[in-house]
Amino acid sequence: MIINKKPFIQDYDLYVQYLATREKNAALQELRRQGAELFSRVGLPSKSSEDWRYTDMQFLNDHKFNVCMSTPRTELENMREYCTNRKYYSHDDINIVFVNGMFSSEFSDYLNKSISGLEVLTLQEYLKQEDGIQLDILRRNPFDHHFPFGALNQAMLHDGTIIKIRKGATIEPIIHIIHVTTISQPLRKNHCCEFQLQANADKKQNRFKVCSCDELITSPRTIIVAEDHAKAKVLESHFSLIPDIEYFSNAVTDISLQPRSELQYYKSQNESLKAYHVGLTRVWQEEESNFDSFSFMTGSALARNNIDLVTNGPRTRTTLNALYSVNGKQHVDNHTSIDHRHPSAESYQFYKGILNGSSRAVFNGRIIVRSEAQKTKSYQLNNNLVAGKHCRVDTKPQLEIFANDVKCSHGATSGQLNPDEIFYLQTRAIQKRDAIKMLSHGFADEILNKIPLQAVREKLRIFLTPSLLTI
Amino acid sequence: MIEIKDLHAEVNGNQILRGLNLTIGAGEVHAIMGPNGSGKSTLTKIIGGHPDYHVTRGEILYDINLKKRNIIDMDPEERAREGIFIAFQYPVEIPGVNASEFLRASFNEICHHQGAEEMDPLDFDDFLREKMKVLEMDDKYIHRSLNVDFSGGEKKRNEVLQMIILNPRFSVLDETDSGLDVDSMRVVANGVNRLRSKHNAMLVITHYQRLLNYIVPDFVHILEGGRIIKSGEKDLALAVEDKGYDWLKK
């Protein structure tokens, strides 16, 4: 099996063989094969594709990403320290933790908190269940060539989270899915995980006394199902304990909202500033369900965040809000797509961005209103605060409306801080520097304050403050 | 307190002030009236230190630590710390910046500069609520973003609230009466009057005489063409109300 013509994933074939010896599930192996086949056919997207016009992914071909199947003990100690001392990790939440792409029972506490109506499984646990054998939940929605990273995620699939909120249940605590990547400098070149040892042995490359955990690839996979009338709050976090490690995180989240269910879904991406993050969130909303989401992005050298949402029933309500704050040479690309297929849906999108240094932001908001989807209300707004001199924003609304009785609007702005606002604060004895800081926090707070959960707002601010400091 | 000498100023290359002279002593309230385009707002911006407005000649001497200092090269925040306050005609709306947190930051900056102890959030909250009562302001103000969704009248009250909290030595009130109904004007004027003392001074800039019924000035000046063309006592304001400005231009 060839994952790509250029070997941007180290020893992919050996990896698949290795996984096959660990778990024998034929459906899972078939899914991997299909993913790899699709990805190798489509390959990494380039600027020639309209969807990737501003974000060329070809550079990944120059990398060789490694899979890590076990994390060094010292890193786990760092993680323990983090979980004990940082506000971001809280025992008030239901925590499901992955370290370097591997599920960590050590830091996950969902098993200790049995909450009526909530079912949390890792993919490995799911495989042991009756419906897990056929992997129905994973096979239901195949990936297509538009987003090859979905196929790549499937090709690499070995672990993940499956969350079911049972009919009528309301889950009060935040369900926090944490994806941490951490390999500190001295270990990057000489940590040997179980898989790499085997890979080296198989290749009979005895001259490699050590192998490498430099440039990891992780493929987080999450599935959330909210059954009829169920209510829950999920926070999906991606971050690194080390600020400057290079890795590639390729996350996919599938969310299925059954009739009249409500989900608050927060995705917080604060990867290392040298990392690459590609995320795809697919949402299917049935009748009268409510999807209230917030994407928060401060990390990664390059980040691409797709939300693809489809309504499968009438009177749905959708909110996609976001805040991105980037600096230096960071590049953040948000693509949203809301496909209104049924009548009387409401959707609201408000994406705000703060750009410093010579960073770049891309926003592409696609709104489809099909002929059946009469009485749809759909609003979209993208505001950018461009604080750096060499920043660039490409923002593009994409409205495709086939129904005649709808209300849709869109708008986009990009501009600098208003000098009159700075002056006003200065006349109140606030230093210019502080005034600028206060105004950019204000710009961020306007959207952050739309998050109904204070606990989530506070968690996100932990990452926001350092990203704004250099203004 | 403050002495403006032969002040010339321009904005975007347009000369607006052309030799303005004005001296205001401690304990005095001066009013400046004038037709549209006479330079009233420019004078406010110049005193505040707006970066787009440039002094081309003249000076503004202000008493700092018993010495007269020309403030035209001082940053706006430095002037504010030395007790100069501007109540703006059009206060800006700042979404996301909480009104009371902002005011506490401002208050503490001034305390810090003057060597006084900063106030913690709880004490400040009490202090703020007490002052809000003077201006008959709604409690919900505390939780709102600065001036966002405030009515014209609420914005003006908020300016005067800031003035009362920051307790400046020299205040400029730029058209504080615009957008206020008669009842609100009485409340706002009452707030301003409580601040009057022999230690501070005020410059009230207005288009109409009616505000001066509530904030009674010691002196009234008529600004026209960027300089003061006539000065007098409060009767002058009544004369302007009666006869307009044209008779003064001759």
HADDOCK unambig.tbl for C-alpha pairs under 7 A between the chains (distance, minus, plus):
assign (segid A and resid 421 and name CA) (segid B and resid 92 and name CA) 6.15 0.50 0.50
assign (segid A and resid 423 and name CA) (segid B and resid 50 and name CA) 6.43 0.50 0.50
assign (segid A and resid 426 and name CA) (segid B and resid 76 and name CA) 5.46 0.50 0.50
assign (segid A and resid 426 and name CA) (segid B and resid 77 and name CA) 4.60 0.50 0.50
assign (segid A and resid 427 and name CA) (segid B and resid 48 and name CA) 6.38 0.50 0.50
assign (segid A and resid 427 and name CA) (segid B and resid 76 and name CA) 5.27 0.50 0.50
assign (segid A and resid 427 and name CA) (segid B and resid 77 and name CA) 5.38 0.50 0.50
assign (segid A and resid 427 and name CA) (segid B and resid 80 and name CA) 5.51 0.50 0.50
assign (segid A and resid 427 and name CA) (segid B and resid 85 and name CA) 6.84 0.50 0.50
assign (segid A and resid 427 and name CA) (segid B and resid 86 and name CA) 6.98 0.50 0.50
assign (segid A and resid 428 and name CA) (segid B and resid 77 and name CA) 6.56 0.50 0.50
assign (segid A and resid 428 and name CA) (segid B and resid 80 and name CA) 5.93 0.50 0.50
assign (segid A and resid 428 and name CA) (segid B and resid 106 and name CA) 5.58 0.50 0.50
assign (segid A and resid 429 and name CA) (segid B and resid 77 and name CA) 4.10 0.50 0.50
assign (segid A and resid 429 and name CA) (segid B and resid 78 and name CA) 6.60 0.50 0.50
assign (segid A and resid 429 and name CA) (segid B and resid 80 and name CA) 4.82 0.50 0.50
assign (segid A and resid 429 and name CA) (segid B and resid 81 and name CA) 5.43 0.50 0.50
assign (segid A and resid 429 and name CA) (segid B and resid 106 and name CA) 5.69 0.50 0.50
assign (segid A and resid 429 and name CA) (segid B and resid 109 and name CA) 6.17 0.50 0.50
assign (segid A and resid 429 and name CA) (segid B and resid 110 and name CA) 6.48 0.50 0.50
assign (segid A and resid 430 and name CA) (segid B and resid 77 and name CA) 5.68 0.50 0.50
assign (segid A and resid 430 and name CA) (segid B and resid 106 and name CA) 5.95 0.50 0.50
assign (segid A and resid 430 and name CA) (segid B and resid 109 and name CA) 6.70 0.50 0.50
assign (segid A and resid 431 and name CA) (segid B and resid 77 and name CA) 5.77 0.50 0.50
assign (segid A and resid 439 and name CA) (segid B and resid 97 and name CA) 6.97 0.50 0.50
assign (segid A and resid 442 and name CA) (segid B and resid 95 and name CA) 6.15 0.50 0.50
assign (segid A and resid 442 and name CA) (segid B and resid 96 and name CA) 3.84 0.50 0.50
assign (segid A and resid 442 and name CA) (segid B and resid 97 and name CA) 4.72 0.50 0.50
assign (segid A and resid 443 and name CA) (segid B and resid 95 and name CA) 6.73 0.50 0.50
assign (segid A and resid 443 and name CA) (segid B and resid 96 and name CA) 5.82 0.50 0.50
assign (segid A and resid 445 and name CA) (segid B and resid 96 and name CA) 4.93 0.50 0.50
assign (segid A and resid 446 and name CA) (segid B and resid 95 and name CA) 6.08 0.50 0.50
assign (segid A and resid 446 and name CA) (segid B and resid 96 and name CA) 4.38 0.50 0.50
